[in-house]
Amino acid sequence: MLFEDFPSAYPADISRQYRWIRGDWQIAPWILPSISSPRANTSDTANPLSGLSRWKIFDNIRRSLVPIALLLLLITGWFLPGGALFYTLFVIGILVLPALLTAAADLARQPADMGLNQHSRLVGRAFLRELYRQAFSLGTLPYEALISIDAIVRTTYRVAFSGQKLLEWRTASDAQRNARVTLLGFYSSMWIVPTTAELAILTLGFIRPQALIVASPILIWWFLSPAMAWWLSRELRPAAPRLSEEDYSFLRTVARRTWRFFETFVGPADNHLPPDNFQEMPPNGTAHRTSPTNIGLALLSNLAAYDFGYITAGEVMGRTLRTLGAVDRLQRYRGHLFNWYDTQTLEPLRPLYVSAVDSGNLAGHLLTLTAGLNGLADQKIFRPPIFAGLTETLDVLNDEAHGGPAGSHTSATTPSLPGVFGTELAEVLQRMARLRGHLKIVPRTLAEASLVLQRIAAAAGDLVSASNGRAGSEAKWWARAFEDQARYALDELKH
C-alpha cells in the first residue's frame, strides 16, 4: 500500500504540482480525436475516451499554463504605454474574481437554521482565506511559472525524444523531507522570484519609470514572497490549552463519571459486552444491544481507564479477556461481525447485515488495543496515576456530597453536611479530605505506596459503613467505588 500525505509545506506542494503537470502533458495526445500506438504498426484509431474525460485533460493542461500566461500578461502590460495600471488590475481581478463570485453565491444560499450575522461571518472568513491564497499565488507567480515551464519542456522532450524517466515520481513526504527548510534555502530555491523583481525594477527604471510606481507593490511582494513561503512552511506546534485548574478538575470528574458507564454496564448481565446506551429520561433503562463500534470503544475504554488510574493492569487484562471471549461466541458472516447483537442472548438482531464502517472501526480499535496491551509490560509496578484516579473518584464523591455535579465543585476541604449525609458521614468526609494531602504526595518506594493505599482503603471502608442508610444512592455508589478502587490497587501492588 502507498500512502501520500497532504503536503504541509510549500516545497512539497510545488513538488506535487510539478509531478501533476508532467503527468498532464505526458497524456496530452489523448485530447485528439484519434490516437496511435507506438508499439503497433497500425494506423490511428478512434480515441475511446469520452468527451468529458478529454475535456478534463485539456483543462489540466490549460491550468498548467495559467502562471506563465499571467506573468507574461503582467510584465508585458507594464511595458505598454499607459497599460501598467490596467494590466496590473486585470491580473489581480483574474485572481480575485472567482473568490468574489463564490462569496456572492454563498451569501445567497443562507441555511434556514443559521442567522444572517453568523452566515455572513462564515462567508466573510472563507472569502478572506481565499484572498490570502491568491495574494500568495501572486507573490510566487514567477516561481510557479518557472516550475510549469520546466515541467512542460522536460516532459515534451522525454515523450518526443528520450523516452526516459516518464515515471519519475516523489511522494509529498519525500519532497518535504529533502526540501531546504531554512530561510536562505527558500531564497535559493525560489531565486527566480527576487531575480525577476530586480530585473523588472532595472528595466522599468530606464524604459517606463511611471510604470514602476504602479508595479512597485507587486515587485516588493516578490522580494518578500520566499520569506512568506518559508514562514508558512514552518512546522506547526499545537498551542497549549489555556485551561484553569478548575477547568482541569471539571474535565477529570467528567472523565471519571464517563468511566462509570463502562464499569457498571459492561458486566455479566450483558455478557461483558457494552450495551448501546442507558436512557434516564424517559426512564427506558439499558438498551441491551451492541455493535462492533461499541465493542471496540469499550475495549479501548479499559486502556483509557488504566491511563487515568481508575483501574489496574490486571483489571485491563481481565475485562479485555472477558469481552473478547464473548465476541468469540458471536455469529459472523465471512469473518465480519453483524452490525447489531442482543447482549443478553448474543443473537444477531434482524435484519442481518454487515456494516463496512463498523467493521473498519472495530479493526482500528483492535490495532490500537494491541499496541496498548503490548505497552503494559513496560509500565512500572506501581504508577502515580493510581493516586490521580483515586483523587478524581474522591472529587466526584465530594460533588455528590454537595448535591450532585451541579453543586459546589471539588474543594480541598469538606464541610460538615449533616443535612445530606448525617453527622457520622460528615466526619468521615472530613477525614477523607485530610487524606487528599497524602494522595498528592507521590511515594518514592513500593513500601510507601503500600502504606498510603492501606490507609486510604481503611478510610474508604469507614466511609462506606457510615454512608449506609444515611447518604443518597449516588453517594453510596461513589463511596463503594472509591473503596473498590483503593483495594484493587492495593491487591495488585501486593500481587
N, C-alpha and C positions, 0 to 999 in steps of 0.2 A: 504494500500500500504506500501511496505517496501523499503526504500532507503538505500543503503550502500555506504558510501564514499570510495573513493580510499584512502588507508592508506597513511598518510603523515609523519609517524614516524615509526622507526624500530620496536618497540614493537608491534604496531598494525599490521604491515606486517607479523611479525613472528606469531602472534596470528592467522592470516588468513591462513598462510601456515600450521600451526598446525591443524586447522579445516579441511583444504582440505586433508591433509594426513590421518586423521582419516576417512574421508568420502571415500577416495580411498580404504583403507584397509577394510572398512566395506562392500564394494561391491566386494571385491576380488574374492569370489566364482563365480561370473558371467564370469570370464575368462574361466572357464571349459566348455567342450562341452555340459554337461548336468547339470541340477540344480534340487534340491529337495526343496519342500516347507515344513517348519516346522509345518504348520497348517493342512496339508493334509496327510492322511495315504496312500500315493500313492508312486509308485516308481519314480525314477528320470525321468525327462522329458528333451527333447532336448532344448538347450539354444536358445531362439528366437532372441537373439541379433546377429547383423551382425558381420562378421569377423573384419570389421573396428572398430566397437564400442568396441569389446572385445580387440582389439589391443590398443585402446586409454586407456582403464582401465589398461592394462598391462604396458603401457608406463608411466602412472601416478605413478604406484607402483614402477617402475624402478627409476623414478625421485626422489622419496622419499628416496631411498637407496643411492643416489649419495653422499651426505655429509658423511654418515657413511663409504662408501667404500673409498672415497678419504682420510679421516682421517686415516683409518686403513692402507691404502697403504703408506701414508706419514710416519707415525710413524714406521711401520714395516720396511720400507726402510732405515730409519735412523739407525736401529739396525743391519741390514745386513752388513756383511763385504764388504766394498767398494761400498755400494749401496746408501749412503746418497745423493751424488750429482745427481746420475742418477734418483732416485725416486723423489727427490725434483723438478728437471727439468721436469720430466714426469708429475707430478701432475700439475705444472704450465702450461705445454703445453696443458693438457686436458682442463684447464680453458680458455686459451688464443686462442687455435686453432679455435673454432667456430667464434670468433670475427675477426680473421685474414682471414678466408675463406670468411666471409661476406663482409669484406672490399675489398678483391680482386675481388669478384663478382660485387660489386657496382662500383668499378673503371672501370670495363669492360663495364658497362652499362651507358655510359655518355649520358645524354639527348642532343638532337640535338640543343636545344635553350640555352645551358649553356656552357660557356667557360671551357677549361680544368683546368685552375687555380682555378676557383670558384668551379668546381665539385670536384677537389682534396681536397680543403679545407673542403668542407662539409663532404666528406668521412672520412677525417682525424679526424675531430671533433667527428664524430659518433664512430670511432674506439677508440679514447681516452676515450670517455664516457664509452664504453664497458670495456675497460681496468680498469677504475676506479671501475666499478661494480664488476669485477672479483677479483680485489685486495681486495675489501671489503669482498667479499664472502670467500676469503682465510683467511682473518683475523677473521671472525666469524665462521670458519669451525667447531671447537669443539662444539660451542653452537648450531648450526643448526643440527649437528649430534645428540646431546642430545635430541633436540626437536623431531627429526624424530624417535629416539628410543622410547621416551616416548609415542608418538602418536601411533606407531605400537604396542607396548606391551599393552598399555591401551585398544586399540580397539580390539585386539585379545582376551583379557580377557573378555571384555564386550560382544563380539559376541559369544564366545565359552562357557562362564560360567555364568556371572551375568545377561546379557540381559538388564542392566540398563544404563541410560544416553546415549543412542545411538543417541539422537537428541540434545545433549549438544551443544550450539552454542552461540557465541557472535559476535556482529557486530564489524566492524573495529573501529567505533566511541566509542563504549563501551570499547574496549581494549585500545584505545588511552587515554580515559578519566581516566581509572584506572591504567595506567602504572606509573611506578616510573620514574619521569621525571628529577630527579637530577643526577649529575654525580655519586654520591655514589650509587644511586638507580640502575643505569645501571650496575655498577660493582657488585652489589648484585645480580641482576637478571642473569647476564652473568658470574657468578662465575666460571663456568666450563672452560672458555677460559684461564684466567690467571692461574688457578689451573693446567690445562693441560700443560701450558708452564713451570710452576715451576717444576712439576714432570718430564717433559722431560729433563729439564736442570740438575736436580739432578741425574737422571738415566744415561743420556748420559755422564755426567761428570765422572762417575765411570766406565762405560762399554765401551763407544765409544767417547773418548774425541775429536778425529779427526772429528767425525760427528757433534759435537757440533758447530764447526766453520761454517759448511755448513748450519746447521739448525738455527743458531742464528738470521738471519734476520727475519725469519718467527716467531720464538719464541718471539722476541722483538715486532713484529707486533701484536702477540696475547695478549701481555700485554697492548698494546695501543688500541686495537680494541674496547673495551667498551667505551673508551673516544671518539673514532671516531663515534661510533653509537650514542652516546649522542649528539655530535656536529651536526651530520646530522639530528637528530630528533628535533632540536630546531625549534621553531615557526618562520616561515619566515615573515619578515616585509618588505612590499614593499618599495623599495627605492624611496625617494622623487625625483621628476623630476628636472633635472638641467636645468631649463629654465630661460632665462634672462627676464627682464621686457619688452624688445622689443618682445620676443617670446610670452609672455602672451598677450601683446597688439595685436599682429598679430592674435592669436587664438581667442581673443574676437571679433575682427572685422569679422573674418571668421564666427563665430557663428551668429553674427548679420546679416550678409549677407545671411546666410543659412535660418534664420527665415523669411527673406523677401519672399522666395518662398511660404511658408505656408500662411503668412498674405495676399499675393497677389492673389494666385490661389485657396485657399480653401474658396470659397465665393459663392454668389448666382448664378453666371454663371454656376457653376458645382454642384449646389445643396449642397454646403458646404461639398463636397467630394473631396479628393485630386486627381488631375489628375496625371497620371503616370509620366509625365516629361514635360519639356518645352525645346524645341530644338532651339538654336540660330544659329548654323552653321551645315548644311544648315538651313535657316530660315523656319522650318516647324511649329513653334509655339507650342501651347499647345496640348498635346495628351489627348483627353477627354475620358479617360478610367481609371478605378481604380480597385484595387484588395483588398482582405481582409488584406493583409500585409500592403499595402499603407494606408488603413483606420486606422489600429492600430497605425502605425507610426505617422500619422497626429494627432491622439488623444494624443499621448504621447508628440508630439512636443509642444502642448499647455502647458503641465506641465513644459517642459524644458524652454520654453519662460518665464513662470512665475518665475521659479527659477533664470533665468538670469536677471529678472527685466524688460523684454520687454513689458509684458502685466500684467494686474491686475487680482485679483482673480475673479472679475465679468466677465472679458473677457474670462477667462478659462472656467467658467461655461456656458457662452453664446455660445462660439464656440463648446464646447462639446455637449450641448443640440441640437444645430442645426445639427451637424454631425450625432449624434445618431438618430435624427428624420428622417434624410434621409435614414439611414441604416434600420430603421423600415419599410420603404416603398419598400425595395429591395426584389425581388423574391428569394425564397430559396428552398433548397432541403433537406428535413428531418432536418430542423433547420440550415443547413450549408449554408453559402453564396457561390454562384458560384465564380469561380476564376476571372472573368472579367465582368465589367459592364460599360455601357455608362454613363458617369457622367452627361450628359445633359438630357437624356431621362430616366435614371435609368433602362433601359432594359439590361438583361444579354447578353453578347456577345457570339456568336456561334463560335465554338462548345461548348455546355453547359457541364461543368464538375466541379467537386469539387476537390480541392487540399487539401489533408490532411496536407501538410506543411503550406499552407496559413491559414487554419483553426486553426492549432496549434499556429501559430504566432499571430493571432488575439486574441486567448484565453489568451496567455501570456501577450499581450499588455493590454487587458481589466483587467486582475488581477492587473497589475501594475498601471493602471489608477485608479482602485478602491482604492488602498492604497494611491495614491497621492491625490485624491479628498477628502478622509476621513481626510487627514492631513491638508487640507486647513483651517479647523475650528480652528486649534491650532496656526495658524500664527498670527502675530501682525497686527494691523490695518494698520500701515504703516511700510514698510520694507526697510532697507538700500539698498537692491539690486535694488530698483527703480532708485536710483541715478546712480548705476553702469550701468544699462541698458541704461539710458539717455546718459551717458558718451560714451558708445560704439557706440550708434547711431550718436553722435556728431563726434566721431572719423572717422566713415565711411564717413560722410558728409565732414569732413576735407580732407579725402583721395580724394574724388571726386573733391574737390576744387583744388587739385593739379593735376588733370587729370586722376583720377581713381586709382584702387588698386595698379597699377604698379608704381605710382608716389611716391612722398615723403610721408613717413609714418606719422602717427599722431604725433603731437607735441603740446607742452603746449601753444604755441603762434601761431597765424595765420597771416602770412604776407599779405600785400596787393596783390590782384590778379586781377588787372583791366583787364588784357588781357583775362581772362577767364570769370569773372563774372561782371565786371564793378566796378566803384569806390564805389557806394552805397552798393553793396553786400559785398565788401571787408571790409567796415566799420562795417557792421553788424557782419561779421565773427570775427572781432576783439573784438566786444562786447561779442560774444559767447565764445571766448577764455577766456575772463575775468570771465565769468560765470563758467568756468571749476573749478575755485577755490572754488566756492560755492558748486559744485557737490561733491567735495572731503570731505566736512565737513558734517558729519552725524548729522542731527538735533536731539536734545535731547527731544523735545516735539512735539506734533502734530501741535501746532500753528506755531512753527518754520518751520516744514516741509511744511505746507500750504503756508507760506510766500515765501519760496525758490521756490516752484513749481509755484507760481503765477508769480514771476519774470522771471523764465525760460520760462513759457508759453508765457508771453508778448514778450520776446525777440525772441522766436521762431516765433511768428506771424509777427514780423518785418522782420525776415529772409525770410519767405515765400513771403511776399509782395515785398521785394527787389529782390527776385530771379525771379519773373515773368517777362518774356520777355528778361532776360539777361543771366541767367545761363542755362547750358545744361540740358537735360531732366533728367539725373541721379541725378544731384544736386537738381533739383526741387523736385524730388520724395523723396529724403532723407530729404530735408528741411521740407516737409509736414509730413513725417513720424516722424520726431523729434517733430514737433508741436503736432501731434495727440498723441504721446506717453506721452508728458508732460501734455496735457489737460485731457487725460483719467486717468492718475494718480491723477491729482488734483480733477477731478469729483468724483472718487471713495473715495478719502480721505474725501471730503465734505459729501458724502453719508453715 
